[in-house]
Amino acid sequence: MKVRVAHLTDVNLDTAFFQAIASHLDPTRFELVMGSLAAPGALQASMSARGIRTFGLGLPLRSPRAVLSLVSVLRRERIDLLHAHCFLPTLWGLLAARLSGCPMVFTRHHSDHHLRL
Protein backbone atom coordinates (compact mmCIF):
# COMPACT_ATOMS: atom_id res chain seq x y z
CA MET A 1 0.00 0.00 0.00
CA LYS A 2 1.43 3.37 -1.04
CA VAL A 3 1.54 6.32 1.34
CA ARG A 4 -0.05 9.40 -0.22
CA VAL A 5 2.03 12.46 0.70
CA ALA A 6 0.88 15.99 -0.08
CA HIS A 7 3.48 18.74 -0.25
CA LEU A 8 2.10 22.23 0.36
CA THR A 9 3.89 25.47 -0.51
CA ASP A 10 2.78 29.08 -0.59
CA VAL A 11 3.37 30.11 -4.21
CA ASN A 12 3.37 27.87 -7.25
CA LEU A 13 6.97 28.21 -8.43
CA ASP A 14 8.51 25.24 -10.21
CA THR A 15 11.73 24.96 -8.19
CA ALA A 16 14.67 22.56 -8.28
CA PHE A 17 13.70 21.58 -4.73
CA PHE A 18 10.26 20.29 -5.73
CA GLN A 19 11.67 18.72 -8.89
CA ALA A 20 14.12 16.79 -6.68
CA ILE A 21 11.28 15.57 -4.46
CA ALA A 22 9.37 14.40 -7.52
CA SER A 23 12.46 12.71 -8.95
CA HIS A 24 13.69 10.93 -5.84
CA LEU A 25 10.58 9.83 -3.98
CA ASP A 26 10.24 6.05 -4.31
CA PRO A 27 7.10 5.61 -6.47
CA THR A 28 6.64 2.04 -5.25
CA ARG A 29 6.19 3.31 -1.68
CA PHE A 30 4.83 6.83 -2.03
CA GLU A 31 2.28 8.68 -4.11
CA LEU A 32 3.02 12.38 -4.37
CA VAL A 33 0.43 15.16 -4.48
CA MET A 34 1.82 18.68 -4.95
CA GLY A 35 -0.11 21.81 -4.02
CA SER A 36 0.02 25.48 -3.23
CA LEU A 37 -1.99 28.09 -1.38
CA ALA A 38 -1.86 30.15 -4.59
CA ALA A 39 -3.81 29.39 -7.74
CA PRO A 40 -2.43 26.68 -10.03
CA GLY A 41 0.58 27.77 -12.05
CA ALA A 42 4.07 26.67 -13.04
CA LEU A 43 4.47 24.15 -10.19
CA GLN A 44 1.22 22.40 -11.01
CA ALA A 45 1.94 22.41 -14.75
CA SER A 46 5.37 20.85 -14.23
CA MET A 47 4.13 18.22 -11.79
CA SER A 48 1.10 17.37 -13.91
CA ALA A 49 3.44 16.76 -16.86
CA ARG A 50 5.15 14.15 -14.65
CA GLY A 51 1.81 12.49 -13.89
CA ILE A 52 1.71 13.86 -10.34
CA ARG A 53 -1.62 14.98 -8.89
CA THR A 54 -1.75 18.68 -8.01
CA PHE A 55 -3.94 21.32 -6.46
CA GLY A 56 -3.90 25.09 -6.07
CA LEU A 57 -6.20 26.67 -3.52
CA GLY A 58 -6.28 30.01 -5.32
CA LEU A 59 -6.63 32.03 -2.15
CA PRO A 60 -4.74 35.04 -0.82
CA LEU A 61 -1.78 33.68 1.16
CA ARG A 62 -2.96 35.20 4.42
CA SER A 63 -6.55 33.99 4.06
CA PRO A 64 -7.79 31.81 6.93
CA ARG A 65 -10.22 30.29 4.38
CA ALA A 66 -7.21 28.25 3.30
CA VAL A 67 -7.74 26.02 6.33
CA LEU A 68 -11.17 24.78 5.26
CA SER A 69 -10.11 24.51 1.62
CA LEU A 70 -7.11 22.46 2.65
CA VAL A 71 -9.22 20.21 4.90
CA SER A 72 -11.38 19.50 1.86
CA VAL A 73 -8.32 18.61 -0.26
CA LEU A 74 -6.85 16.37 2.45
CA ARG A 75 -10.10 14.44 2.75
CA ARG A 76 -10.92 14.30 -0.98
CA GLU A 77 -7.42 13.14 -1.94
CA ARG A 78 -7.20 10.76 1.05
CA ILE A 79 -3.83 12.21 2.08
CA ASP A 80 -1.86 10.10 4.57
CA LEU A 81 0.74 12.77 5.40
CA LEU A 82 0.86 16.52 4.82
CA HIS A 83 4.33 18.05 4.38
CA ALA A 84 4.21 21.85 4.55
CA HIS A 85 6.97 24.17 3.37
CA CYS A 86 7.49 27.73 4.65
CA PHE A 87 5.52 29.72 7.25
CA LEU A 88 1.95 30.22 5.99
CA PRO A 89 1.56 26.71 4.56
CA THR A 90 2.76 25.41 7.93
CA LEU A 91 0.35 27.62 9.88
CA TRP A 92 -2.69 26.74 7.75
CA GLY A 93 -1.48 23.16 7.38
CA LEU A 94 -1.27 22.61 11.14
CA LEU A 95 -4.86 23.73 11.56
CA ALA A 96 -6.15 21.76 8.57
CA ALA A 97 -4.26 18.63 9.60
CA ARG A 98 -5.73 18.81 13.10
CA LEU A 99 -9.26 19.26 11.74
CA SER A 100 -8.92 16.46 9.19
CA GLY A 101 -6.99 14.02 11.39
CA CYS A 102 -4.10 13.94 8.90
CA PRO A 103 -0.55 13.71 10.32
CA MET A 104 1.71 16.59 9.34
CA VAL A 105 5.38 17.53 9.17
CA PHE A 106 6.98 20.76 8.01
CA THR A 107 10.28 21.95 6.64
CA ARG A 108 11.90 25.25 7.46
CA HIS A 109 13.14 27.13 4.42
CA HIS A 110 15.27 30.27 4.54
CA SER A 111 14.08 31.59 7.90
CA ASP A 112 13.10 30.90 11.47
CA HIS A 113 9.38 31.65 11.01
CA HIS A 114 8.50 28.25 12.43
CA LEU A 115 9.57 29.53 15.85
CA ARG A 116 6.53 31.84 15.83
CA LEU A 117 4.21 28.83 15.77
N, C-alpha and C positions, 0 to 999 in steps of 0.2 A: 504494500500500500504506500503510495507516494504522499509526502507531506506537502501541502499546498501553502507556500510562503508568499505573502504579499509584501512588497517593498513600497514604502510611501515616502515621497519627497514633496517639497513645497512647489517648485516650478517644474516645468516639463522639459528640461534641457537633456539632450542626448550626450551624456558624459562618458569618458573612458571608464570611470568607476562603475557605472551601471552596465556598460558593455562587458566589463570583466566579470561582474556577477552573472550575467546571462551566459557568458562563455564557459565559466568554470563550475557552475552549480551542477552537480551530478543529476542528469535528467532521469536516471533510473530510480532515484530516491526522492527527488524534489520536483514539484511543479511550481514554476515561478509565475507570479502575477505582479505587474509593475504599474504603479499609479502615482498620481500627483493631486495636490490640493487644487492646482490650477486646471484650466480646461485642457483637453487633449492637445498635444502638439508634437514636437520633434521626438521626445522620449517615447511616446506611444506609437508614433509612426515607425520608429526604428525597431522597437520591441515587437510590434505586430508583424513586421517583415520577417522576424525570426520565428514567428509562430507562437509568441508569448502573449497571453491574455493581458489586457491593459484596462485602466480606467483613468478618468480625469474628472474630478468633482466639479470643476468650473466655478468655484466660489472664490470670493476675495480671501486672501491668505489669513486674515485675522477674523474671519467669520466663524462664530461659534456654531453656525448651521453645519459646518463641516463635520461635527461630531455625529449628528444623526445621519448625514449622508454616508459617512464612513461606516457606521453601524450597519446600514443597509447593504453596502458593498461586502462587508465581512460576512454577513449572513448569506447573501445571495450567492457569493462565490465559494462559500464553505471554506473559508480561510482557516488553516490550522495554526498559523503563526504570523503575526504582524511585525514587520521590521521597519521602524521609522527612522528617517534620516533628517537631521537638523532640528531646530527648536520647535517651530509651529507644528510640523507633522508629529513630533513627539508629544507635544501638549494635547493636541486633538486626538492623537492615536491612543494615548493613555486612557482618556475618557471613553472613547469608542470601544476600546478593548475591554474595559471594565463592564460597560453596558452590554456588550455582545458575548462576554465570556471567553473571548479569544486571548490566548497568551500573547505577550508582546515583549520585544526587545528594541533597543534603540542604539544608534551609533552617533557619536559626537563627531561633527565635522567642523573644523576651522574655528572653534570657539569653545567657551565654557558655559553656553546658555543652559545646558542641562542642569547646572547647579541651581538655577532659579526654580526648577521644578520641585 
